């Protein structure tokens, strides 16, 4: 065990930003239920986003939310202490701009990203998968689908439909399907 970035780490169990069980042996794919990121993942995410473009804390919160497709939005109470840690460890630098801090990556931060490139790519892949799943299970889409099913069920039960009604329903469903394909 040795010290890195101000805290202890076990070289065979922990990365520089904490435990990453999904990368090691029997724990592959494991993540604590209810948590979007494993311990230390947000540090890598913020570091990579800052490496892409210097940003303010609020911009980083929005960038994480966008990367995750709205499936996760980190709170300021998590982001700002993480930024402070990254700054204290020399991985990012902060420049004051009108009451806000704009963060940029340091050479040490770039080296840390390069040394953990595969792990960082894995985190961003998980975020992309969450974004895709978020779109599939969007509450708005689920609500609209249920509304359609209910309307059809109510219209089709308990009464005989005329040929004009059947044609009108078919036209509406075909138009909806075409609109979804175009979206």
N, C-alpha and C positions, 0 to 999 in steps of 0.2 A: 504494500500500500504506500502511496506517496501523495504529497499535496500538489494540487493543481488548481489554479484560479481561486485560492483562498479556502478550499475545503478538501477533505480527504477523498480519495477515490481508490477503489480496488481495481487494479488494472485488468483483472480477469472478469470482473462483473460490472464495471461502471465505465461510462465514457466521461469525457471532461465536463459534461453538463449533467451528469447523473446517470441513473440506471436506464438502460435501454434493452429490456428483456426480449423484445421481439427480434433482436439481432443475435441472440445467443441461445443455442442449444434447445433444450426442452421448452423454453418459454417462447419459442417463435410464435409471433402473432398475438402475444398477450398484451393487454392494456387494461388498466384498472377500469371497471365498469363506471360509467358516468363521467369519465374524463375524456376530453377530445384529444389531448396530447399526453404522451408519457412525460415523466419528470425530465425537464431539460429540453424538450422539443421546442417549446416556444422560444427559447434563447436562439436556437439555430434558425428558426423561422424569421425572427426579427433581424438577426444578423444578415441573413440572405437578402431580405427585403431592403435593408439599409445598403447592402453592397450594390444592389440594382440601381438605387437612387437614394440620395440623402433625403430624410423625411422627418417630420414632426411626429410626436407620439400619437396624436389623433389620426394622422394619415396612415400610420402603421396599423392601428386598430381597424381602420376601414380596409386596408390592403389584406389583412388576415381574413376578415369577413368575406371579402371578394374571392380570395383564393379558395376558401372553403365553401363557396357558393351559398353563403348565408347559413350554413349548417352550424357555424360557430362564430361567435363574436367575443373576443377576449375583453375582459373588463379593464378599465383604467387601473384598478387596484392590483391587477396582475401584470399589466404591460409596463407601467412606470417603474415599479421596483425591479423588473427584469432589465429594463434599459439602464437603470442605475448600476446594477450588477455588471452588465456588459461594459459600461463606462469605467467602473472601478477596476475591472480586470484588464483594461487597456484595449479591448476589442473594438470599441467605438469611441468616437469623440463627439462632444456636444458643443454647439455654438449657439449662444443666446441670440434670439431674434425677436425683439419686441415682446418680451414676457414669455416667449416660447423657446424651447430648445429644438434645434435641428440637428439630427444625428447623422454622422457619416462614419464609414468603416475605416479602421486603421489598417496598416500593413499586418499587424498581429491578427486582426479579425479576418482579413483575407486568407492568411495562412491557416487559421482555425477552420474556415470553410473548406479550403482545399484539402486539409487533412481528414475531413469528415464528409467529403463529397457524396459518397454512397449513402450515408445515413441521412444527409440533408435531402437528397433526391427521394429517398424512401418516404420521408415526412411529407414532402410536397406531393408525391404520388397519392398518399393517403388522403391528403386534403382535396386533391382532384377527384378521387373516388367519392369522398363525402359530398362534394359539390354536385357530382352526377346523381348520387342517390337523393340528395336534397331536391333536385329538380323533379325526379321521378315521383317522390312522395310529397310534393309540394301540397300544403294544406289547401291552397286555392284550387289546384287541379283536382284533388280528391273531392272537395266540396262540389265543384262543377260537375264532375262525373256522377256523383251521387244524386245531384239535382236532376240530371238527364235520366238516370235510371228510374228515379221516382216518378218523373213526368211520364215516361213511357209506361211504367207499370200502371199508373192511374188511368191513363188513356186506353190501355189495352185490356183492362179487366172490367167486367161488368157491363160492357156495351158492345154492340156490333158496330164496326166502322164501315163507312161508305167507301167506295172506290176512290173518291176524291180525298177523303181523309187519309186513307192509306198512302196515296200518291204524295200528299202534302207532307206527311211524316217522313216518308222515304226521301223526299227532296231535302227536307231539313237535316236529316241525319247525314245524307251524302254531302251537303254543303258544310256541315260541321266537320266531317272527316277530311274534306279537302282543305278547310281552313287550318286544321291541326297539322296536316302534312306540310302546308306552306310556312307554318310558324317556325 
